[in-house]
Amino acid sequence: MSSISSSSSSSRSSGGGSSSSSSTAGTANNKNKALIPWEPKPAFFPLHHDTATVHRCVKVGSERAIREVVRELYSDERMATSSGTMTVAELCKRNNVQPTLGSVHHPLLHCNIMESEFDVCFGYELLTKVCVDLYGTLSEKCRAGIRKLCELVTEVVLGHADGWVDAGPLLRSYRLALDAVFKGISQTFHEEFYDKLHVMEQEIDNIVGSEDSTKETCTLNEDEIEKYRILRMSVKGYQELEVYYKTLWNLNPFEWEEKMTHDRLERSDFSYFHLEKIFTEPDMRNGEEIVLLKNLLAQTDVKKKEQGLPTVLLIHGLAGSGKTALCRYLIYQWLKGVTEACLRTTALVLLIDVPRVRSSRLKEFLLDQLLPVTCAGLDADHIISTLKELNVMFLIDGYDETNRVSSDLVDEIFAKFSDKRIIVTTRPELHKDVVCLARRHNRELVSVQVRGFDDKRREEFFVKIFSSLKIDEVICKQYCSEFLKYSRGQSEVLQQYLNLPLTCALVVFLWTHGLDTLTATTGLYQEIYGLLQVKLAERLSRDFIGACDLPAILDKLLLFLGEQAWTMLREGSAVASDEVCERLEAECKGKGIKVVELLSGFHLCHLDDNPDVWKLRVAFQHPTHARYLAATYLADCIHKNRITVSDIGGQTDSCPKLEELLTFVTGHLAAMNILTVAAVSDIFNIMKKVHVDSVNFNFWWNIFSESQNHPQVGSILAEEKLPHKVWELNQNNVTSALKLLTFTPVRIRGITIDISSLVEPHEVSGFLHALEGVGQHIRKRQRKLIKVELYLWRHESFSHDTTSGAFLTALHPWANLTTFVGGLGKQAEEEDFMVGFTNLRTIRVKISTSGAFRSLSNTLKKIHKTVKSLVVTLALPPDCLPEELSELKHNGTLEIHLARMTDARREWLVSVVRTVGGR
C-alpha cells in the first residue's frame, strides 16, 4: 500500500480572481496568438507553499489534458467510432483484434470514453495501442509533451516528486508540456484548444497564489501502484532510450576526415552521414523469397502455411553485410513513429549490443547500462515484473560475439520473456546456435538472411556516399557514373566485398584518391589500411615531436595490432582481453601516441569510453579486419624467419574462418615474393582443417589470384580441389569458374551456365571477357571440346531487347554447345552464330528481326538433324511480311510464341505459323 497527499484549495487572492476573469474574457481574441513560454514569478512562490497542493494540481491537470487528447483522437472520423461513443471492446471486436491493454484496464473497455473518467495510465494505453495511427500523426514535440505529463504524474504518485523542494521547476515543466500538447493537437486537427490551455494556466496561477490548502490522503492499492510503475517505465524509459540512441545515428565511414573552420581543424559534421541520409536497404531473403524492409517484421516461416507471427526473428549475414545498420534503422523508425503498426505499438525497443554487455543478469544490465535513470526510480525487484507488463521488443545485435557473461544475459531474456518479440543478429556460423536456443525455450523462429547490397542498392549507396561528401551535384553525378564503371570492372571476388557497406564506402573514398584496379582482396585491404595510416599520420603530425618518424612508428604499431589480432583469433574472442588491452596501452605510450587515436584511426572499436572510469576495451569492427591484420603480422614473422607457415597450423584449432586468414597470408607472402613451393604445400595442408566446397569457385579463384597465379597453387587446385566432371555455374560464380578453367590445368567434361532472368548477362562482371579468355588457353592443353549448356534467360524474354550473339561467338573455339537459351537480333543478320555447333539438341530463342530469323533458318538447314526441341519466340516488327519468313527445320518438336497478337492480325498469325512450321 502507498499513500500520497493531495488537497483541494480555494483562492483568497483577489489578484488570482481578477486574473481568472480577464483570462477567460480575453481568450476569444487571443486564440490565434502564439503563446509566450510561461515563466513563473518569484512572488508567486511563498516560503510556506504547500507542495502537496502543487502535486495534486499536476496530477489532476495532466489527467484532464490526457483525457482531452484521447477523446479528440478517439472520436475522429478516421477511427470510425461513432464520434467516440463506441466502446473500446466493440472497436476491437469490429477490427477482429484482441485488446492489448493491460488487465488492470479491462473494466474500462466497456465504458463510454467520451463521458467516463479515466487516469493517465489508461489514456496513454489508448493513445499508443488503440489510436496508434492517429497518435503517430502528432508532432514529435506534442508526443514528447504527452509523455512528459505522464512522467510528472508518475513522479507525484510514486513519491519521486518529493525531491522537488521548490515548486517552480515542477510547475514550469508541467506548463511547458501542456503548451506543447495543446498546440500540437491544434495544429494537427485544426481545432482551437487554446481556451482549455488558458483555463489550466489560470488554475496554476490560482493554486500558486493560494496561501491556504486543505489536505487529504489518497491511498493506492498495489494494483494501482503497479500500473503507475508500468507507465513510468514506458514513458521515462522511452525518454532515456531516445537520448542514448541518438548516439547511434552516425554512420560516418570516414572518421579521419576533417575540415577547416575559423582557422582551426574540426571533425567532419557527422550529420553528413546521418542514418536517415545514408542508410540503404540491404538485399534480404527468407529462403528464396525476397524480403522488403517494410515487411521484415511480418515475416513467417515459408514452410508453414498457417501460423502466427514467430516471436523470434533471426537476421543472419556475413560480417559487414549491414546487420547492425539495419538494427539501428529499426530503432530510428521506432522513435520516429512512422513505421508499421507492430513497431509503433511497441512501448520500448531494448538494444542488447552484445560486445558491450558487462552484466550477466538483465536487472543489472538495465540498472548499470541501458536504463539507469528509469530503473533507479524502481525497486530492483520490480524491474523485471514491470517490464513484462509492457509490449517490449529485444534487439540482440551480435550474438556471434557472445561470451560467458553476455550468453547468460541472452538466455535469461529468452527464458523470462516468452511472449515478447526478440530480434537476433548473428554471422552465419552461429545461425544454428540461435535456432537451438529458440527451440530450447520453445520459441517459434523465422530466419532472414542479409546479403549486403545487390547491384541496384549498391548504386543507390554510391549516390548517397558521394552526396554526403558535399560535392557539387553535377560532379556528384559524374563521380557516380565513373565509379559505377570502375566497380563493374573489378573481379567477382572483389564484387563480394563491394557488397559490404563499410568496405564499399572505403573503396569509394580510395577511388576519389586515385585507386587503381584491384585483382585480389589483400590488395584491397592494403590500400584501405594504407589510406588509414596516411590520414592518421597527417592528424598526429600536428602535435607530434619528430613527425618524420611517424610512418615507421605506425608501421610497427600496425604489426603490433596484427599480433594482438592473432592472439584474439587463436582465443576465439571478438573482444580483446584485459592483457591484450594492457599491451596496447603500453606500446602506444612507449611510442608517444594516444591509444584511442590509434584505434579510431584503424577502424577499431573503443568500447565503454567512460570518462569517469577509464578502462580500455577493444574490438575489431569486422572479423575480416582482424584476420587481415593477423595475416600481416604472420607474414612479417615468416619473412624474418621467426616462424614457418607450418607453425601456424599448430595454433589454429579454435580460429574461425581459417580459410580467410590463409588467403590473406597467401596474398602477403606473394606480394613479398616469398611464396615458395613449400609454403604453398603447408598452406593447403593447414586448409585441410576446414571444409571448403569444391564448387566454391569464388574462393578457389580468390586464393589463386592472391598467389599471383602461382603454378603450384594452380596444380593443387586442378588436381585436388576443383571438380572434374560437370560444373554448374550461375551469375554469382561464372566469372571465377571460367578464369579457373583458363589459368589452371584443370580438365572437365562439361559446363552448365544458367544466368537468371533477373540478371542481364552483359552486366555480369567479367563474364563475357572470361568466356572469350577460355578459348585462348583451353585448346592448348585439352583438344576435346567441352560440352556446354548455355541459358541466358533474360535474352529470351520478350520484355528485354538485348541479344546473345557475342556469347555464342566466344564459345566457338572451345565449346560443344548442346543447349542454348537466348536471343538473336540485328547481330545475327551478318553471320550464322550457331552454324558451328553441330550437336545442338535444344534451342530456345527469341527472334527480334527478319534478318535474325533468316540466319536461324539457314543454320537449322545445316544442323537440324540433331535438334530435338525448338522453341521460338517471334518478336518481329509489325511490318514484317509472312513471305519474308521460311520454314524452321528440326528433328523433334517445334513450339512457336508470337508477341503483340490481336484479333486484327489473325490472318497474319495463321500465315506465319504455316510458313514457319512448314505445314
Residue pairs with C-beta under 8 A, 6 or more apart in sequence:
1 219
1 220
1 221
1 222
2 158
2 159
2 219
2 220
2 225
3 217
3 218
3 219
3 220
4 55
4 156
4 157
4 159
4 217
4 218
4 220
5 52
5 55
5 215
5 216
5 217
5 218
6 52
6 55
6 56
6 59
6 215
6 216
6 217
6 218
7 50
7 52
7 53
7 56
7 213
7 214
7 215
7 216
8 56
8 213
8 214
8 216
9 50
9 53
9 206
9 207
9 210
9 212
9 213
9 214
10 210
10 212
11 17
11 206
11 207
11 209
11 210
12 210
12 211
12 212
13 206
13 209
13 210
13 211
15 209
16 205
16 206
16 209
16 210
19 202
19 205
19 206
20 202
20 205
20 206
23 198
23 199
23 201
23 202
24 198
24 199
24 202
27 194
27 195
27 198
30 194
30 198
31 192
31 194
31 195
35 179
35 183
35 194
35 197
37 176
37 179
38 172
38 175
38 176
38 179
38 201
39 172
40 168
40 171
40 172
40 175
40 208
44 205
44 208
44 209
45 166
45 167
45 168
45 208
46 211
48 211
49 167
49 208
50 213
50 215
51 161
51 162
51 164
51 167
52 213
52 215
53 207
53 210
53 213
54 167
54 170
54 171
54 207
54 208
55 156
55 161
56 156
57 171
57 174
57 203
57 204
57 207
58 152
58 153
58 156
58 161
58 170
58 171
58 174
59 153
59 156
59 157
61 174
61 178
61 200
61 203
61 204
62 120
62 149
62 150
62 152
62 153
62 174
62 177
63 119
63 120
63 123
63 153
64 200
65 149
65 178
65 181
65 182
65 200
66 120
66 123
66 124
66 127
66 146
66 149
66 150
67 117
67 118
67 123
68 182
68 185
68 193
68 196
69 123
69 127
69 146
69 181
69 185
70 113
70 118
70 123
70 126
70 127
70 131
71 84
71 113
71 114
72 185
72 189
72 191
73 79
73 127
73 131
73 134
73 135
74 81
74 84
74 113
74 114
74 126
74 130
74 131
75 81
75 83
75 84
75 113
75 114
76 134
76 189
78 133
78 134
79 91
79 131
79 134
81 91
83 114
84 112
84 113
84 114
85 112
85 114
86 94
87 109
87 110
87 111
87 112
87 113
88 99
88 101
88 108
88 109
88 110
88 113
88 126
88 130
89 99
89 109
89 110
91 130
92 98
92 99
92 109
92 130
99 106
99 109
100 129
100 345
100 391
101 109
101 122
101 125
101 126
101 129
101 130
102 125
102 227
102 230
102 389
104 121
104 223
104 224
104 226
104 227
105 121
105 122
105 125
105 227
108 116
108 118
108 122
111 118
113 126
119 153
120 149
120 150
120 153
120 231
121 227
121 228
121 230
121 231
124 146
124 150
124 231
124 234
124 235
127 135
127 146
128 135
128 234
128 344
128 345
128 347
129 345
129 391
132 341
132 344
132 345
133 341
133 344
135 143
135 337
135 344
136 337
136 338
136 344
137 188
138 146
138 184
138 185
138 188
139 184
139 187
139 188
140 336
140 337
141 180
141 184
142 180
142 181
142 183
142 184
142 185
142 187
142 188
143 184
143 337
144 180
144 239
145 176
145 177
145 178
145 179
145 180
145 181
145 184
146 177
146 181
147 235
147 238
147 239
148 173
148 176
148 177
148 180
148 235
149 174
149 177
149 178
149 181
150 231
150 234
150 235
151 232
151 235
151 236
151 239
152 161
152 170
152 173
152 174
152 177
153 228
153 231
154 160
154 228
154 229
154 231
154 232
154 235
154 236
155 161
155 232
155 377
157 220
157 225
157 228
158 225
158 228
158 229
158 232
158 377
160 377
161 170
164 170
167 208
171 204
171 208
174 204
175 201
175 204
178 197
178 200
178 201
179 197
182 193
182 194
182 196
182 197
183 193
183 197
185 191
185 193
186 192
186 193
186 194
220 228
226 386
226 389
229 378
229 382
229 386
230 386
230 389
230 390
232 374
232 377
232 378
233 348
233 374
233 378
233 386
233 387
233 390
234 347
234 348
234 390
236 373
236 374
236 377
237 347
237 348
237 371
237 374
238 347
238 348
240 371
240 372
240 373
240 374
241 335
241 348
241 349
241 350
241 370
241 371
242 335
244 370
245 328
245 331
245 332
245 335
245 351
248 275
248 328
248 331
248 332
249 274
249 275
249 276
249 328
249 332
250 270
250 273
250 274
250 275
251 273
251 274
251 275
251 278
251 279
251 325
251 328
252 268
252 270
252 272
252 273
253 273
253 465
253 502
253 505
253 506
253 509
254 268
254 273
254 505
254 509
255 267
255 600
255 601
255 603
256 532
256 535
256 536
256 538
256 539
256 600
256 601
257 267
257 268
257 535
258 265
258 266
258 267
258 268
258 539
259 265
259 266
259 268
259 269
265 542
271 277
272 468
272 469
272 470
273 468
275 325
275 328
275 329
275 332
276 332
277 464
277 467
277 468
278 461
278 464
278 465
278 468
279 325
279 328
279 329
280 453
280 457
280 460
280 461
280 464
280 501
281 292
281 293
281 457
282 317
282 321
282 322
282 325
282 326
282 450
282 451
282 452
282 453
282 457
282 501
283 290
283 450
283 451
283 452
283 453
283 454
283 457
284 290
284 291
284 292
284 293
284 296
284 315
284 448
284 449
284 450
284 451
285 291
285 448
285 449
285 451
286 299
286 302
286 446
286 447
286 448
286 449
287 302
287 303
289 302
291 299
291 448
293 326
293 329
294 339
294 340
296 313
296 330
296 448
297 313
297 330
297 340
297 342
297 343
297 421
298 309
298 340
298 342
299 310
299 313
299 446
299 448
300 307
300 308
300 309
300 310
300 446
301 307
301 310
301 444
301 445
301 446
307 444
308 444
309 342
310 443
310 444
310 445
310 446
311 418
311 419
311 420
311 421
311 422
311 443
311 444
312 421
312 422
312 423
312 424
312 434
312 438
312 443
312 444
312 445
312 446
313 421
313 422
313 423
313 424
313 445
313 446
313 448
314 424
314 425
314 426
314 431
314 434
314 435
314 438
314 445
314 446
314 447
314 448
315 323
315 326
315 423
315 424
315 425
315 426
315 448
315 449
315 450
316 323
316 425
316 426
316 427
316 428
316 430
316 431
316 434
316 447
316 448
316 449
316 450
317 323
317 425
317 427
317 428
317 449
317 450
317 451
317 452
318 427
318 428
318 452
318 500
319 427
319 500
319 622
319 623
319 624
320 452
320 500
320 501
320 502
320 503
320 621
320 622
320 624
321 450
321 451
321 452
321 499
321 500
321 501
322 450
322 452
322 453
322 500
322 501
323 397
323 425
323 426
323 450
324 397
324 398
324 425
325 501
326 425
326 450
327 351
327 395
327 397
327 423
327 425
330 339
330 343
330 349
330 395
330 423
331 349
331 351
331 395
333 339
333 343
334 343
334 344
334 346
334 349
337 344
342 421
343 349
343 393
345 391
346 391
346 392
346 393
346 421
347 390
347 391
347 392
348 387
348 390
348 392
348 393
349 392
349 393
349 395
350 370
350 392
350 393
350 394
350 395
351 370
351 395
351 397
352 365
352 394
352 395
352 396
352 397
352 406
352 409
352 410
352 413
353 397
353 398
354 396
354 397
354 398
354 399
354 401
354 402
354 406
354 410
355 398
355 401
355 406
355 574
355 575
355 605
355 607
355 619
356 369
356 607
356 608
357 365
357 369
357 405
357 406
357 409
358 365
358 368
358 369
358 405
358 608
359 365
359 368
359 369
359 405
359 409
360 404
360 405
360 406
360 408
360 409
361 408
361 409
361 412
362 384
362 409
362 412
362 413
362 416
363 380
363 383
363 384
365 409
366 372
366 374
366 375
366 383
366 387
367 375
367 376
367 380
367 383
375 383
378 386
384 416
387 417
388 416
388 417
391 420
392 417
392 420
393 420
393 421
393 422
393 423
394 413
394 417
394 420
394 421
394 422
394 423
395 423
396 410
396 413
396 422
396 423
396 424
396 425
397 425
398 425
398 426
398 574
399 410
399 424
399 425
399 426
399 430
399 433
399 434
400 426
400 427
400 429
400 430
400 574
401 574
401 575
401 619
402 410
403 573
403 575
410 437
411 437
413 422
414 422
414 437
414 438
414 440
414 441
414 443
415 441
418 441
418 442
418 443
422 443
424 434
426 433
426 434
427 623
429 656
429 657
431 447
434 445
435 445
435 447
438 444
438 445
439 445
451 499
452 499
452 500
452 501
453 461
453 498
453 499
453 500
453 501
453 504
454 499
455 763
458 487
458 498
458 499
458 504
459 480
459 484
461 501
461 504
461 505
462 480
462 483
462 484
462 487
462 504
462 508
463 476
463 480
465 504
465 505
465 508
466 476
466 479
466 480
466 483
466 508
467 476
469 476
469 512
471 479
479 512
483 508
483 511
486 511
486 517
487 495
487 498
487 507
488 763
488 765
489 517
489 765
489 766
490 498
490 517
490 518
490 765
491 518
491 519
491 520
491 701
491 705
491 735
491 736
491 765
491 766
492 698
492 701
492 732
492 733
492 735
492 736
492 765
492 766
493 520
493 521
493 698
493 701
493 702
493 705
493 736
494 518
494 520
494 521
494 524
495 765
496 698
497 503
497 504
497 507
497 521
497 524
498 504
498 507
502 603
502 621
502 622
503 524
503 528
506 528
506 531
507 515
507 524
507 528
509 531
510 527
510 528
510 531
513 531
515 527
518 524
518 527
519 705
520 667
520 702
520 705
520 706
520 708
521 663
521 664
521 667
521 702
521 706
522 628
522 631
522 663
522 664
522 666
522 667
522 668
522 671
522 706
523 667
523 671
525 625
525 628
525 664
526 671
529 558
529 602
529 628
529 629
532 601
532 602
532 603
533 551
533 554
533 555
533 558
533 601
533 602
535 601
536 554
536 597
536 598
536 601
536 602
537 547
537 550
537 551
537 554
539 597
539 601
540 547
540 550
540 593
540 597
541 547
541 550
544 550
544 592
544 593
545 592
553 591
553 593
556 591
557 587
557 588
557 591
557 593
557 598
558 602
558 629
558 632
559 632
559 633
559 636
560 583
560 584
560 587
561 584
561 598
561 602
561 604
561 629
562 629
562 630
562 631
562 632
562 633
562 634
562 636
563 633
564 576
564 580
564 583
564 584
564 618
565 620
565 625
565 626
565 627
565 629
565 630
565 633
566 630
566 633
566 634
567 577
567 580
568 574
568 575
568 576
568 577
568 580
568 620
568 626
569 626
569 627
569 630
569 655
569 656
569 661
570 651
570 652
570 654
570 655
571 577
571 654
572 654
572 655
572 656
574 619
574 620
574 623
575 607
575 617
575 618
575 619
576 584
576 617
576 618
576 619
580 618
581 616
581 617
581 618
584 595
584 598
584 616
584 618
585 595
585 616
588 594
588 595
588 598
589 595
595 616
596 606
596 609
598 604
599 605
599 606
599 618
600 606
603 621
603 625
604 618
604 619
604 620
604 621
604 625
605 618
605 619
605 620
605 621
606 616
606 617
606 618
607 617
607 618
607 619
608 615
608 617
620 626
620 629
623 656
623 657
624 660
627 657
627 660
627 661
627 664
628 664
630 661
630 664
631 661
631 664
631 665
631 667
631 668
632 664
632 668
634 643
634 648
634 665
634 668
635 665
635 668
635 669
635 672
637 643
638 644
638 645
638 669
638 674
638 679
639 672
639 674
644 682
645 665
645 669
645 678
645 679
645 682
645 683
645 686
646 682
646 685
646 686
648 665
648 682
648 686
649 682
649 685
649 686
649 689
652 658
652 661
652 686
652 689
653 689
655 661
658 686
658 687
658 689
658 690
659 687
659 690
659 692
659 699
662 683
662 686
662 687
662 703
663 699
663 702
663 703
663 706
664 706
665 683
666 675
666 680
666 683
666 703
666 706
666 707
666 713
667 706
667 707
669 675
669 679
670 706
670 707
670 708
670 710
671 708
675 707
675 708
675 710
677 712
680 707
680 710
680 712
680 713
680 716
681 712
684 716
684 720
692 699
692 700
692 721
694 721
694 722
694 723
695 723
695 727
695 728
695 733
697 722
697 727
697 729
697 733
697 736
697 737
697 740
698 732
698 733
698 736
700 717
700 721
700 722
700 736
700 740
701 736
701 737
701 739
701 740
702 736
703 713
703 717
704 710
704 713
704 714
704 717
704 740
704 743
704 744
707 713
709 743
714 743
714 744
714 745
715 744
715 745
717 740
717 744
717 746
718 744
718 745
718 746
718 747
722 740
722 744
722 746
722 748
723 748
724 746
724 747
724 748
724 749
725 748
725 749
725 750
726 748
726 749
726 750
726 751
726 752
726 787
727 737
727 741
727 748
727 750
727 751
727 752
728 752
728 754
729 737
729 738
729 751
729 752
729 753
729 754
730 753
730 754
730 755
730 756
731 755
731 756
731 759
731 761
731 764
731 767
734 753
734 755
734 764
734 767
734 770
735 764
735 765
735 766
735 767
735 770
737 751
738 767
738 770
738 771
738 773
738 774
739 766
739 770
739 773
740 746
741 748
741 751
741 774
741 778
742 770
742 773
742 774
742 776
742 777
742 778
743 777
745 781
747 781
747 782
748 786
749 786
749 787
750 786
750 787
750 788
750 789
751 786
751 787
751 788
751 789
752 788
752 789
752 791
753 788
753 789
753 790
753 791
754 789
754 791
754 793
755 761
755 764
755 767
755 791
755 792
755 793
755 794
756 793
756 794
757 793
757 794
757 796
757 797
758 794
759 794
760 794
760 800
760 802
761 767
761 768
761 792
761 794
761 795
761 802
761 804
761 807
762 768
762 802
762 806
768 806
768 807
768 810
771 807
771 810
771 811
772 810
774 810
774 814
775 810
775 811
775 812
775 813
775 814
776 813
778 786
778 814
779 813
779 814
785 814
785 815
785 816
786 814
786 815
786 816
787 815
787 816
787 818
788 811
788 815
788 816
788 817
788 818
789 817
789 818
789 819
790 804
790 807
790 808
790 811
790 817
790 819
790 820
790 821
790 822
791 819
791 821
791 822
792 804
792 807
792 821
792 822
792 823
793 821
794 800
794 802
795 802
795 803
795 804
795 821
795 822
795 823
795 846
796 821
796 822
796 823
796 844
796 845
796 846
796 873
797 846
798 846
798 873
798 875
798 897
798 899
800 823
801 825
801 848
802 823
803 822
803 823
803 824
803 825
803 826
803 827
803 828
803 848
803 852
804 820
804 822
804 823
804 824
804 833
805 824
805 825
805 827
805 828
805 833
806 827
807 822
808 817
808 820
808 822
808 833
808 834
809 833
811 817
811 837
812 836
815 837
816 837
816 839
817 834
817 837
817 839
817 840
818 839
818 840
818 841
818 842
819 840
819 841
819 842
819 843
820 834
820 837
820 840
820 842
820 843
820 844
820 845
821 844
821 845
822 844
822 845
822 846
823 845
823 846
823 847
823 848
824 833
824 845
824 846
824 847
824 848
824 852
824 855
824 856
825 847
825 848
825 849
825 852
826 848
826 849
826 851
826 852
827 833
827 852
828 849
828 851
828 852
828 855
828 856
829 849
829 851
829 852
829 854
829 855
831 855
832 855
832 858
832 859
832 862
833 855
833 859
834 840
834 843
834 856
834 859
834 863
835 858
835 859
835 862
835 863
837 863
838 862
838 863
838 866
839 866
840 863
840 866
840 867
841 866
841 867
841 868
841 869
842 867
842 868
842 869
843 867
843 869
843 870
843 871
843 872
844 869
844 871
845 856
845 871
845 872
845 873
846 872
846 873
846 875
847 853
847 856
847 872
847 873
847 874
847 875
847 876
848 875
848 876
849 876
849 877
850 876
850 877
850 880
850 884
850 885
853 874
853 876
853 884
853 885
853 886
854 886
856 872
856 888
857 885
857 886
857 887
857 888
857 889
860 867
860 870
860 888
860 889
860 890
861 889
864 889
864 890
864 891
865 891
866 891
867 889
867 890
867 891
867 892
868 890
868 891
868 892
868 893
869 892
869 893
869 895
870 888
870 890
870 892
870 893
870 894
870 895
871 894
871 895
871 897
872 888
872 894
872 895
872 896
872 897
872 916
873 897
873 898
873 899
874 896
874 897
874 898
874 899
874 912
874 916
875 899
875 900
878 900
882 908
882 911
882 912
882 915
883 915
885 912
885 915
885 916
886 915
886 916
887 915
887 916
887 917
887 918
888 894
888 916
888 917
888 918
889 918
894 916
894 917
896 913
896 916
896 917
898 909
898 912
901 909
